[in-house]
Amino acid sequence: MEIMGNTKTSSMTPIRYVCFGLSLLGIPITAYLTIAHFTSPEILACPSTAAINCAKVTSSAESYFLGIPVAVLGLAFFTYLSILNSPWGFSQTNLRVPRLGSMFFGVAFVLWLISAELLIIQSICLWCTAVHVITVVIFAIVVYDYFTESPDEILRRSPNSSHS
C-alpha cells in the first residue's frame, strides 16, 4: 500500500475494522444528540421516566463542558477517532500514542458523564449510554491493540524502516 511516498504493509486486522466501524457509528449518534441540543431535546426517541430521561440529561447544566455542549464535543471526538482508527490512521506508526491517549481521555470523560447522570442529574440518557458503551469498547480495543501489536509489525509500518 502506498501512503505518502512510503510503501507500507496492510495494517488492518478484523479487530481494527471493528474499532473503525464503532468510531464511525459514534458520528450519527452524536450528530443526533447535537441536533437535539440545538433544536429541542424532546425530539430524542427516549422514554421520559424518572430513571431514564434524555431530555433532562441533555438540557442539564452538565450537558456543557467549558461552555461547549457535550454533544458537540462528542461529535468532534468521534470524527477525530474515525480518522485515527481508519485504515490510514492505523498505518501511521506515529499515531499509536495519540490514539491510546485519546482513548484514556475519552473514557475519563465518559466516567465523569456517567457520574453526573447518576449522582447529579439522577437520570440517564439512553443515547448517551450508547455513546458511552461505544467509547468503552473502542478503548478496550485500542488498549489491547497497543499492547499486543508486535514490534516487527510496527517496524514494517515505520516510514524509516528498511523492512518496507
MARBAGU-948711 format. One record per residue: residue number from 1; residue in three letters; x, y, z of N, C-alpha, C, O in turn. Coordinates in nm, 3 decimals. Atoms other than C-alpha are relative to their C-alpha. Layout:
> seq  type  n_c1  n_c2  n_c3  ca_c1  ca_c2  ca_c3  c_c1  c_c2  c_c3  o_c1  o_c2  o_c3
> NUM  ala  X  Y  Z  X  Y  Z  X  Y  Z  X  Y  Z
...
% end
This chain:
> seq  type  n_c1  n_c2  n_c3  ca_c1  ca_c2  ca_c3  c_c1  c_c2  c_c3  o_c1  o_c2  o_c3
> 1  met  0.085  -0.116  0.000  0.000  0.000  0.000  0.090  0.123  0.000  0.184  0.130  0.080
> 2  glu  -0.080  -0.120  0.010  0.145  0.340  -0.096  -0.068  0.112  0.078  -0.181  0.151  0.046
> 3  ile  0.054  -0.108  -0.080  0.091  0.612  0.163  0.108  0.105  0.018  0.213  0.077  0.075
> 4  met  -0.093  -0.111  -0.014  0.264  0.949  0.147  0.141  -0.037  -0.042  0.238  0.001  0.024
> 5  gly  -0.132  0.031  0.052  0.550  0.808  -0.054  0.069  -0.117  0.067  0.179  -0.154  0.027
> 6  asn  -0.059  0.114  -0.069  0.616  0.518  0.182  -0.079  -0.125  -0.032  -0.202  -0.125  -0.022
> 7  thr  0.069  0.126  0.023  0.535  0.162  0.090  -0.021  -0.066  0.135  0.074  -0.087  0.211
> 8  lys  0.032  0.057  -0.130  0.358  0.007  0.384  -0.086  -0.123  -0.019  -0.163  -0.133  -0.115
> 9  thr  0.084  0.118  0.005  0.202  -0.327  0.453  -0.137  0.035  0.057  -0.151  0.132  0.131
> 10  ser  0.134  -0.021  -0.054  -0.168  -0.350  0.530  0.005  -0.016  0.151  0.063  -0.112  0.202
> 11  ser  -0.005  0.004  -0.145  -0.217  -0.276  0.898  -0.136  -0.031  0.062  -0.149  -0.031  0.184
> 12  met  0.134  0.023  -0.054  -0.586  -0.356  0.931  -0.021  -0.147  0.032  0.006  -0.236  -0.049
> 13  thr  0.037  0.133  -0.047  -0.692  -0.659  1.131  -0.151  0.004  0.024  -0.209  0.112  0.027
> 14  pro  0.145  -0.003  -0.026  -1.052  -0.767  1.199  -0.038  0.088  0.119  -0.137  0.160  0.114
> 15  ile  0.033  -0.080  -0.119  -1.045  -0.604  1.544  0.016  0.150  -0.028  -0.055  0.233  0.029
> 16  arg  -0.017  -0.141  0.038  -0.918  -0.279  1.391  -0.116  0.047  -0.087  -0.157  0.163  -0.078
> 17  tyr  0.119  -0.037  0.078  -1.206  -0.283  1.141  -0.119  0.022  0.093  -0.199  0.112  0.068
> 18  val  0.106  -0.020  -0.099  -1.444  -0.321  1.437  0.018  0.137  0.067  -0.079  0.211  0.083
> 19  cys  -0.032  -0.129  -0.062  -1.272  -0.024  1.603  -0.037  0.116  -0.093  -0.097  0.214  -0.049
> 20  phe  0.033  -0.102  0.099  -1.308  0.182  1.285  -0.152  0.012  -0.016  -0.206  0.122  -0.020
> 21  gly  0.146  0.000  0.014  -1.673  0.081  1.246  -0.070  0.066  0.119  -0.164  0.143  0.101
> 22  leu  0.058  -0.062  -0.120  -1.754  0.178  1.605  0.026  0.150  0.003  -0.059  0.228  0.045
> 23  ser  -0.031  -0.143  0.008  -1.578  0.511  1.555  -0.096  0.071  -0.094  -0.147  0.179  -0.064
> 24  leu  0.095  -0.057  0.096  -1.795  0.576  1.250  -0.142  0.001  0.057  -0.216  0.096  0.033
> 25  leu  0.134  0.009  -0.059  -2.109  0.463  1.440  -0.023  0.112  0.100  -0.136  0.158  0.116
> 26  gly  0.016  -0.109  -0.095  -2.044  0.728  1.703  -0.039  0.131  -0.064  -0.100  0.216  0.002
> 27  ile  0.029  -0.128  0.067  -2.079  1.006  1.445  -0.150  0.025  -0.013  -0.195  0.132  0.029
> 28  pro  0.142  -0.032  0.012  -2.452  0.972  1.363  -0.071  0.010  0.136  -0.166  0.088  0.151
> 29  ile  0.063  -0.008  -0.131  -2.542  0.914  1.729  0.028  0.136  0.064  -0.063  0.201  0.115
> 30  thr  -0.033  -0.131  -0.058  -2.356  1.224  1.847  -0.055  0.115  -0.085  -0.085  0.222  -0.032
> 31  ala  0.064  -0.101  0.086  -2.489  1.418  1.546  -0.148  0.016  0.040  -0.199  0.127  0.048
> 32  tyr  0.140  0.000  -0.046  -2.843  1.322  1.657  -0.012  0.076  0.133  -0.103  0.157  0.150
> 33  leu  0.001  -0.070  -0.129  -2.765  1.441  2.012  0.030  0.149  -0.018  -0.025  0.232  0.054
> 34  thr  -0.032  -0.140  0.027  -2.615  1.763  1.872  -0.121  0.073  -0.058  -0.152  0.185  -0.018
> 35  ile  0.121  -0.060  0.059  -2.924  1.832  1.661  -0.105  0.023  0.108  -0.167  0.129  0.114
> 36  ala  0.097  -0.014  -0.109  -3.145  1.769  1.965  0.040  0.113  0.094  -0.045  0.187  0.143
> 37  his  -0.048  -0.106  -0.089  -2.929  2.002  2.171  -0.036  0.138  -0.055  -0.079  0.226  0.019
> 38  phe  0.022  -0.132  0.059  -2.968  2.291  1.926  -0.144  0.024  -0.045  -0.180  0.137  -0.080
> 39  thr  0.141  -0.019  0.037  -3.334  2.230  1.844  -0.087  -0.021  0.124  -0.126  0.074  0.191
> 40  ser  0.083  0.032  -0.117  -3.533  2.051  2.113  0.033  -0.139  0.050  0.030  -0.235  -0.027
> 41  pro  -0.031  0.132  -0.054  -3.436  1.766  2.345  -0.117  -0.098  -0.012  -0.098  -0.220  -0.004
> 42  glu  0.118  0.086  0.012  -3.789  1.635  2.303  -0.001  -0.083  -0.129  -0.078  -0.177  -0.140
> 43  ile  -0.005  0.079  0.123  -3.700  1.507  1.954  0.071  -0.134  0.020  0.064  -0.221  -0.066
> 44  leu  -0.072  0.125  -0.027  -3.489  1.233  2.114  -0.099  -0.113  0.027  -0.189  -0.100  0.110
> 45  ala  0.083  0.118  -0.022  -3.654  0.892  2.091  0.049  -0.067  0.128  0.140  -0.150  0.125
> 46  cys  -0.047  0.046  -0.131  -3.620  0.817  2.461  -0.115  0.016  0.099  -0.184  0.119  0.097
> 47  pro  0.106  -0.014  -0.100  -3.864  0.749  2.745  0.029  0.116  0.095  0.144  0.156  0.113
> 48  ser  -0.016  -0.109  -0.098  -3.924  1.026  2.998  -0.051  -0.046  0.136  -0.152  0.003  0.185
> 49  thr  0.033  0.046  -0.134  -3.937  0.840  3.326  0.096  0.065  0.098  0.182  0.144  0.057
> 50  ala  -0.092  -0.057  -0.099  -3.762  0.930  3.649  0.143  -0.047  -0.024  0.237  0.032  -0.015
> 51  ala  -0.134  0.057  0.016  -3.468  0.697  3.579  0.058  0.025  -0.139  0.178  0.046  -0.152
> 52  ile  -0.045  -0.019  0.138  -3.448  0.739  3.201  -0.069  0.124  -0.056  -0.191  0.127  -0.072
> 53  asn  0.057  -0.124  0.049  -3.493  1.089  3.065  0.107  0.076  -0.078  0.183  0.154  -0.022
> 54  cys  -0.101  -0.063  0.085  -3.280  1.203  2.771  -0.012  0.152  -0.001  0.088  0.223  0.001
> 55  ala  0.020  -0.145  0.005  -3.434  1.549  2.761  0.057  0.065  0.127  0.121  0.171  0.119
> 56  lys  -0.052  -0.055  -0.125  -3.347  1.608  3.128  0.154  0.000  0.000  0.216  0.097  0.044
> 57  val  -0.147  0.011  0.001  -2.988  1.489  3.078  0.060  0.097  -0.100  0.155  0.169  -0.068
> 58  thr  -0.062  -0.081  0.107  -2.919  1.671  2.751  -0.028  0.149  0.013  0.031  0.229  -0.059
> 59  ser  0.024  -0.143  -0.022  -3.061  2.001  2.876  0.048  0.045  0.138  0.022  0.158  0.178
> 60  ser  -0.050  -0.034  -0.134  -2.894  1.994  3.219  0.123  0.089  -0.010  0.182  0.105  -0.117
> 61  ala  -0.123  -0.080  -0.005  -2.610  2.221  3.327  0.121  -0.085  -0.033  0.220  -0.035  -0.086
> 62  glu  -0.111  0.092  0.027  -2.385  1.914  3.298  0.012  -0.037  -0.147  0.105  -0.108  -0.185
> 63  ser  -0.009  0.028  0.143  -2.457  1.897  2.925  0.096  0.097  -0.070  0.107  0.098  -0.193
> 64  tyr  -0.102  -0.092  0.050  -2.191  2.167  2.884  0.132  -0.030  0.069  0.135  -0.065  0.187
> 65  phe  -0.134  0.011  -0.057  -1.816  2.140  2.936  0.080  0.118  -0.053  0.099  0.132  -0.174
> 66  leu  -0.073  -0.122  0.036  -1.617  2.464  2.937  -0.082  0.086  -0.098  -0.027  0.148  -0.189
> 67  gly  0.089  -0.080  0.083  -1.920  2.632  2.777  -0.036  -0.061  -0.134  -0.109  -0.001  -0.212
> 68  ile  0.027  0.068  0.129  -1.932  2.383  2.487  -0.096  -0.115  0.027  -0.076  -0.192  0.121
> 69  pro  0.091  0.114  -0.019  -2.223  2.141  2.451  0.075  -0.133  -0.012  0.153  -0.154  -0.104
> 70  val  -0.066  0.130  -0.001  -2.107  1.788  2.535  -0.030  -0.076  -0.130  0.056  -0.150  -0.179
> 71  ala  0.034  0.069  0.126  -2.291  1.660  2.224  0.094  0.044  -0.113  0.134  -0.038  -0.195
> 72  val  -0.092  -0.051  0.102  -2.071  1.882  2.004  0.139  -0.057  0.023  0.208  -0.096  -0.072
> 73  leu  -0.130  0.060  -0.031  -1.760  1.758  2.184  0.003  -0.147  -0.042  0.103  -0.196  -0.093
> 74  gly  0.009  0.140  0.041  -1.878  1.401  2.124  0.010  -0.016  -0.150  0.078  -0.106  -0.199
> 75  leu  -0.004  0.005  0.147  -1.932  1.466  1.754  0.143  0.025  -0.049  0.191  -0.044  -0.139
> 76  ala  -0.139  -0.028  0.039  -1.583  1.618  1.724  0.090  -0.118  0.037  0.178  -0.155  -0.041
> 77  phe  -0.082  0.112  -0.046  -1.432  1.328  1.924  -0.014  -0.120  -0.094  0.086  -0.180  -0.132
> 78  phe  0.018  0.116  0.087  -1.587  1.057  1.706  0.047  0.027  -0.143  0.091  -0.066  -0.212
> 79  thr  -0.056  -0.034  0.131  -1.492  1.241  1.387  0.152  -0.018  0.003  0.210  -0.076  -0.089
> 80  tyr  -0.144  0.015  -0.020  -1.133  1.257  1.516  0.037  -0.148  0.010  0.133  -0.193  -0.052
> 81  leu  -0.027  0.144  -0.013  -1.146  0.888  1.618  -0.014  -0.074  -0.133  0.059  -0.168  -0.161
> 82  ser  0.020  0.066  0.130  -1.274  0.792  1.274  0.122  0.017  -0.090  0.150  -0.069  -0.173
> 83  ile  -0.125  -0.021  0.075  -0.956  0.938  1.126  0.111  -0.085  0.062  0.181  -0.157  -0.009
> 84  leu  -0.105  0.078  -0.068  -0.725  0.784  1.389  -0.016  -0.150  -0.019  0.082  -0.223  -0.031
> 85  asn  0.027  0.143  0.005  -0.894  0.444  1.363  -0.033  -0.050  -0.141  -0.077  -0.164  -0.159
> 86  ser  0.022  0.040  0.140  -0.927  0.439  0.985  0.117  -0.087  -0.047  0.220  -0.094  0.021
> 87  pro  -0.115  0.075  0.055  -0.710  0.211  0.769  0.123  0.090  -0.014  0.235  0.048  0.015
> 88  trp  -0.113  -0.092  0.010  -0.494  0.517  0.700  0.061  0.026  0.138  0.182  0.020  0.154
> 89  gly  -0.049  -0.030  -0.135  -0.469  0.602  1.073  0.078  -0.114  0.062  0.181  -0.092  0.125
> 90  phe  -0.071  0.115  -0.056  -0.370  0.251  1.172  0.131  -0.027  -0.075  0.219  -0.095  -0.021
> 91  ser  -0.126  0.022  0.073  -0.100  0.253  0.903  0.110  0.097  0.045  0.226  0.081  0.009
> 92  gln  -0.096  -0.102  -0.045  0.068  0.551  1.071  0.052  -0.035  0.139  -0.021  -0.023  0.237
> 93  thr  -0.057  0.038  -0.130  0.302  0.436  1.349  0.005  0.118  0.097  -0.003  0.098  0.218
> 94  asn  -0.008  -0.117  -0.088  0.327  0.791  1.483  -0.134  0.035  0.064  -0.140  0.126  0.147
> 95  leu  0.130  -0.025  -0.060  -0.045  0.782  1.572  -0.035  -0.100  0.111  -0.143  -0.091  0.170
> 96  arg  0.027  0.101  -0.103  -0.018  0.487  1.814  -0.023  0.066  0.137  -0.122  0.036  0.204
> 97  val  0.010  -0.063  -0.132  0.039  0.703  2.125  -0.116  0.101  0.005  -0.191  0.100  0.102
> 98  pro  0.117  -0.089  -0.004  -0.211  0.980  2.034  -0.133  -0.078  0.004  -0.227  -0.036  0.071
> 99  arg  0.121  0.083  -0.002  -0.473  0.705  1.969  -0.026  -0.049  0.141  -0.138  -0.038  0.192
> 100  leu  0.013  0.052  -0.136  -0.409  0.549  2.309  -0.035  0.112  0.098  -0.126  0.098  0.180
> 101  gly  0.027  -0.113  -0.089  -0.400  0.885  2.488  -0.140  0.056  -0.017  -0.205  0.091  0.081
> 102  ser  0.135  -0.050  0.026  -0.721  0.998  2.321  -0.105  -0.089  0.066  -0.206  -0.040  0.117
> 103  met  0.097  0.091  -0.058  -0.898  0.688  2.443  0.000  0.007  0.153  -0.105  -0.008  0.215
> 104  phe  -0.003  -0.020  -0.146  -0.779  0.737  2.803  -0.079  0.125  0.035  -0.156  0.125  0.131
> 105  phe  0.076  -0.123  -0.021  -0.915  1.092  2.783  -0.150  -0.026  -0.020  -0.232  0.017  0.061
> 106  gly  0.141  0.029  0.030  -1.240  0.966  2.626  -0.068  -0.079  0.110  -0.180  -0.047  0.149
> 107  val  0.059  0.081  -0.107  -1.300  0.704  2.895  -0.010  0.080  0.129  -0.109  0.067  0.202
> 108  ala  0.007  -0.085  -0.120  -1.219  0.951  3.173  -0.120  0.094  -0.010  -0.192  0.115  0.088
> 109  phe  0.114  -0.090  0.021  -1.475  1.192  3.023  -0.131  -0.078  0.014  -0.226  -0.027  0.073
> 110  val  0.119  0.085  -0.013  -1.731  0.909  2.995  -0.029  -0.028  0.148  -0.144  -0.022  0.190
> 111  leu  0.022  0.026  -0.143  -1.679  0.824  3.363  -0.055  0.123  0.071  -0.141  0.111  0.158
> 112  trp  0.054  -0.123  -0.057  -1.738  1.188  3.454  -0.147  0.017  -0.040  -0.231  0.052  0.043
> 113  leu  0.138  -0.016  0.047  -2.054  1.197  3.240  -0.095  -0.098  0.067  -0.206  -0.061  0.105
> 114  ile  0.084  0.099  -0.068  -2.190  0.875  3.391  -0.022  0.041  0.145  -0.133  0.031  0.197
> 115  ser  0.013  -0.048  -0.139  -2.121  1.011  3.740  -0.100  0.115  0.008  -0.183  0.120  0.098
> 116  ala  0.093  -0.114  0.002  -2.305  1.333  3.652  -0.143  -0.049  -0.020  -0.235  -0.002  0.047
> 117  glu  0.135  0.052  0.023  -2.603  1.137  3.517  -0.056  -0.066  0.126  -0.170  -0.040  0.165
> 118  leu  0.049  0.077  -0.115  -2.627  0.910  3.821  -0.008  0.082  0.129  -0.105  0.068  0.204
> 119  leu  -0.009  -0.068  -0.130  -2.529  1.144  4.105  -0.059  0.141  0.002  -0.113  0.184  0.103
> 120  ile  0.046  -0.139  0.001  -2.623  1.495  3.995  -0.136  0.012  -0.067  -0.231  0.063  -0.007
> 121  ile  0.125  -0.013  0.077  -2.894  1.473  3.727  -0.103  -0.102  0.048  -0.223  -0.076  0.045
> 122  gln  0.082  0.110  -0.049  -3.032  1.146  3.866  -0.096  -0.054  -0.106  -0.208  -0.096  -0.077
> 123  ser  0.067  0.062  0.115  -3.148  1.032  3.523  0.108  -0.041  -0.098  0.217  0.015  -0.099
> 124  ile  -0.095  0.038  0.105  -2.976  0.855  3.237  -0.065  0.021  -0.136  -0.187  0.018  -0.152
> 125  cys  0.043  -0.017  0.139  -2.998  0.913  2.865  0.044  -0.124  -0.076  0.162  -0.159  -0.076
> 126  leu  -0.034  0.123  0.073  -3.015  0.600  2.651  0.094  0.028  -0.116  0.183  -0.053  -0.143
> 127  trp  -0.090  -0.034  0.111  -2.848  0.774  2.354  0.141  0.028  0.051  0.240  -0.010  -0.011
> 128  cys  -0.130  -0.027  -0.062  -2.570  0.897  2.581  0.064  -0.131  0.043  0.185  -0.150  0.029
> 129  thr  -0.052  0.129  -0.042  -2.535  0.545  2.719  0.057  -0.076  -0.119  0.159  -0.144  -0.105
> 130  ala  -0.054  0.065  0.120  -2.489  0.414  2.364  0.138  0.056  -0.033  0.229  -0.019  -0.067
> 131  val  -0.130  -0.064  0.024  -2.206  0.666  2.317  0.103  -0.047  0.102  0.219  -0.073  0.068
> 132  his  -0.091  0.045  -0.106  -2.054  0.562  2.650  0.047  -0.143  -0.026  0.166  -0.173  -0.012
> 133  val  -0.036  0.140  0.028  -2.063  0.192  2.559  0.096  -0.008  -0.118  0.196  -0.079  -0.113
> 134  ile  -0.087  0.000  0.118  -1.910  0.257  2.216  0.141  0.048  0.039  0.240  -0.011  -0.003
> 135  thr  -0.129  -0.055  -0.041  -1.633  0.466  2.376  0.080  -0.102  0.081  0.200  -0.119  0.059
> 136  val  -0.070  0.099  -0.083  -1.550  0.197  2.634  0.047  -0.118  -0.084  0.157  -0.170  -0.061
> 137  val  -0.041  0.112  0.086  -1.542  -0.077  2.368  0.119  0.042  -0.087  0.214  -0.035  -0.102
> 138  ile  -0.114  -0.048  0.079  -1.314  0.133  2.144  0.124  0.009  0.089  0.233  -0.030  0.047
> 139  phe  -0.111  -0.007  -0.094  -1.095  0.199  2.449  0.062  -0.138  0.021  0.184  -0.153  0.013
> 140  ala  -0.051  0.136  -0.023  -1.066  -0.175  2.518  0.076  -0.052  -0.122  0.181  -0.113  -0.108
> 141  ile  -0.066  0.046  0.122  -0.978  -0.247  2.155  0.134  0.071  -0.018  0.234  0.007  -0.050
> 142  val  -0.123  -0.077  0.020  -0.719  0.031  2.136  0.107  -0.042  0.100  0.224  -0.057  0.063
> 143  val  -0.098  0.044  -0.101  -0.552  -0.073  2.463  0.052  -0.139  -0.035  0.173  -0.163  -0.031
> 144  tyr  -0.041  0.135  0.038  -0.549  -0.438  2.355  0.095  0.006  -0.120  0.201  -0.057  -0.120
> 145  asp  -0.079  -0.011  0.123  -0.414  -0.346  2.011  0.137  0.061  0.030  0.239  0.014  -0.023
> 146  tyr  -0.126  -0.068  -0.031  -0.147  -0.116  2.155  0.099  -0.096  0.066  0.217  -0.097  0.033
> 147  phe  -0.089  0.085  -0.078  -0.008  -0.376  2.392  0.023  -0.138  -0.062  0.107  -0.214  -0.013
> 148  thr  -0.022  0.131  0.063  -0.034  -0.678  2.160  0.062  0.009  -0.138  0.101  -0.093  -0.194
> 149  glu  -0.061  -0.013  0.132  0.098  -0.535  1.834  0.148  -0.035  0.009  0.219  0.015  0.097
> 150  ser  -0.140  0.044  -0.005  0.432  -0.698  1.759  0.093  0.112  -0.045  0.059  0.192  -0.132
> 151  pro  -0.100  -0.099  0.042  0.743  -0.482  1.733  0.036  -0.013  -0.148  0.065  0.088  -0.214
> 152  asp  -0.030  0.018  0.143  0.808  -0.636  1.389  -0.104  0.069  -0.088  -0.069  0.130  -0.189
> 153  glu  0.106  -0.066  0.077  0.470  -0.509  1.263  0.018  0.151  0.006  0.002  0.220  -0.095
> 154  ile  -0.022  -0.144  -0.014  0.543  -0.162  1.399  0.116  0.044  -0.088  0.107  0.146  -0.156
> 155  leu  -0.115  -0.032  0.083  0.883  -0.162  1.229  -0.033  -0.005  -0.149  0.012  0.080  -0.225
> 156  arg  0.039  0.011  0.141  0.732  -0.277  0.898  -0.078  0.123  -0.047  -0.067  0.163  -0.162
> 157  arg  0.082  -0.116  0.037  0.495  0.020  0.905  0.073  0.131  0.019  0.025  0.236  -0.026
> 158  ser  -0.075  -0.122  -0.027  0.757  0.271  1.015  0.051  0.061  -0.131  0.105  -0.011  -0.215
> 159  pro  -0.044  -0.063  0.125  0.835  0.527  0.739  0.150  -0.010  -0.023  0.195  -0.004  -0.137
> 160  asn  -0.147  0.006  0.016  1.211  0.497  0.805  0.052  -0.142  0.000  0.173  -0.165  0.004
> 161  ser  -0.040  0.139  -0.008  1.211  0.120  0.807  0.053  -0.051  -0.134  0.000  -0.018  -0.240
> 162  ser  -0.052  0.063  0.121  1.419  -0.074  0.560  -0.071  -0.131  -0.028  -0.041  -0.199  -0.125
> 163  his  0.077  0.122  0.017  1.173  -0.363  0.604  -0.118  0.019  -0.094  -0.191  -0.077  -0.121
> 164  ser  0.117  -0.030  0.083  0.916  -0.195  0.375  -0.002  -0.080  -0.127  -0.094  -0.067  -0.207
% end
